[in-house]
Amino acid sequence: MPRMVFRTTNKAFMDKMQNFTTMIVDMVKKEKLFASQGGPIILAQIENEYGNIMGPYGEAGKSYIKLCANMAQALNVGVPWIMCQQNDAPQPMLNTCNGFYCDKFSPNNLNTPKMWTENWTGWFKQWGGKNPHRTTEDVAFSVARFFQRGGTFNNYYMYHGGTNFDRSAGGPYITTSYDYDAPLDEYGKFKL
C-alpha cells in the first residue's frame, strides 16, 4: 500500500484503521451484541501487545496509542475498551496482561481492575520443533496465584483449539494449527 506505515501515526494507516474499526463496531451495534445493548460482549479491544514493539516508534508510537484511545472512546460502545500489554494506556482504556503468569502485573491506574486477557494454556507449534505443553496443574496454580494477588478477570488463550486455513500462520515455520494445547481440541473433543 503506497505511503502506508502500519501501527503509527501515518495518516493513510489511521484513516483505514478508523474506517475498518467503525465498520466492525457498527456491525456489532446493529446486531445488539454489546452488553450495553443486552448482548454478550463485555469488553472491546483496540490494539494488541503494541507496548512490546513500540520502542522504535518513539514519540510517534506514543501519539499513535493516544489516537487509538480517542478513536475507540468516540465510538461509544457502552463497554470498557482494553489495550493488552500497554503500560501507558491512556484513561479510560484498561491496560491488561497477556502471558503464562500475570500475578505480578499491576494496572497503570489503581482504580481499574487487574485483568488477565490471555492466559496462555500452551504455545504455537513450529515445524520440526518440540510439541509445547503446559501442565494443567501449572495453569491452575497460576490462576489461583493471580486471584490471590488481586486479580479480577482471567481468560484462557486458547480454550478451544483451531486451524488457520489457507496455509496462513503467525510467522515462519509455524504450523497452521492454533491449538495452543487448549483443553478442547480443534474438533471440540476434550483432551485428557
C-alpha positions, -999 to 999 in steps of 0.1 A, spaced: 0 0 0 17 32 -11 27 57 16 14 35 43 33 27 75 14 3 99 8 9 136 20 45 138 6 80 132 8 75 95 -24 93 81 -31 67 54 -30 39 80 -50 58 106 -77 66 80 -80 29 70 -79 18 107 -107 43 116 -129 31 87 -124 -6 95 -129 -2 132 -160 19 127 -174 -7 102 -169 -35 127 -184 -15 157 -214 -5 136 -220 -42 126 -218 -53 163 -241 -24 173 -266 -33 146 -268 -69 159 -271 -55 195 -241 -76 207 -226 -52 232 -236 -58 269 -249 -23 270 -274 -34 244 -282 -67 262 -257 -87 242 -228 -109 253 -198 -87 245 -185 -72 278 -151 -57 266 -138 -42 234 -101 -42 224 -82 -16 204 -46 -26 196 -29 -57 210 6 -60 225 17 -28 209 37 -20 241 60 -49 232 71 -32 199 65 5 203 100 15 214 114 21 179 85 43 171 94 68 198 70 97 201 51 86 171 42 54 190 30 73 220 9 96 198 -5 65 180 -17 50 212 -35 82 222 -51 84 187 -63 48 191 -77 55 225 -95 86 213 -109 68 183 -121 39 204 -138 61 230 -155 82 204 -173 50 191 -195 49 222 -198 11 225 -210 12 262 -184 -14 274 -148 -8 286 -120 -7 260 -88 -26 267 -52 -24 254 -32 -56 261 4 -52 272 2 -14 270 15 0 303 9 36 292 -27 30 280 -45 64 283 -76 66 305 -102 53 303 -86 24 284 -78 -5 306 -43 -20 303 -43 -58 307 -18 -86 309 -11 -114 285 13 -143 293 19 -176 312 19 -157 346 3 -124 354 2 -124 392 29 -96 393 10 -75 368 -3 -41 381 -27 -19 361 -14 15 353 -43 30 373 -51 18 408 -88 24 401 -90 -2 374 -93 -39 376 -63 -63 374 -72 -82 342 -55 -112 325 -68 -113 289 -45 -140 276 -37 -168 300 -16 -189 276 -26 -226 280 2 -235 256 21 -221 227 22 -223 189 40 -252 172 69 -248 149 78 -273 121 104 -297 134 102 -282 169 91 -298 202 54 -301 210 50 -273 236 30 -284 267 18 -266 298 5 -288 326 -30 -284 339 -15 -280 374 6 -251 363 -23 -234 346 -45 -239 378 -18 -227 401 -11 -196 380 -48 -187 381 -51 -192 419 -20 -171 425 -33 -143 401 -66 -141 421 -49 -144 454 -29 -113 444 -59 -91 435 -68 -104 400 -103 -98 388 -106 -114 354 -90 -143 336 -94 -155 300 -78 -187 288 -60 -184 255 -68 -207 239 -97 -227 255 -108 -242 221 -81 -250 195 -85 -244 158 -67 -241 125 -56 -212 104 -68 -222 70 -53 -213 36 -18 -220 48 -16 -188 68 3 -188 101 17 -163 125 53 -164 113 79 -185 95 80 -222 102 48 -221 124 22 -247 118 -13 -237 108 -27 -253 139 -39 -228 165 -44 -255 191 -21 -239 218 -25 -271 239 -61 -260 246 -84 -281 268 -107 -286 238 -91 -296 205 -100 -281 172 -127 -308 168 -143 -299 201 -131 -330 219 -120 -327 255 -83 -336 260 -74 -359 288 
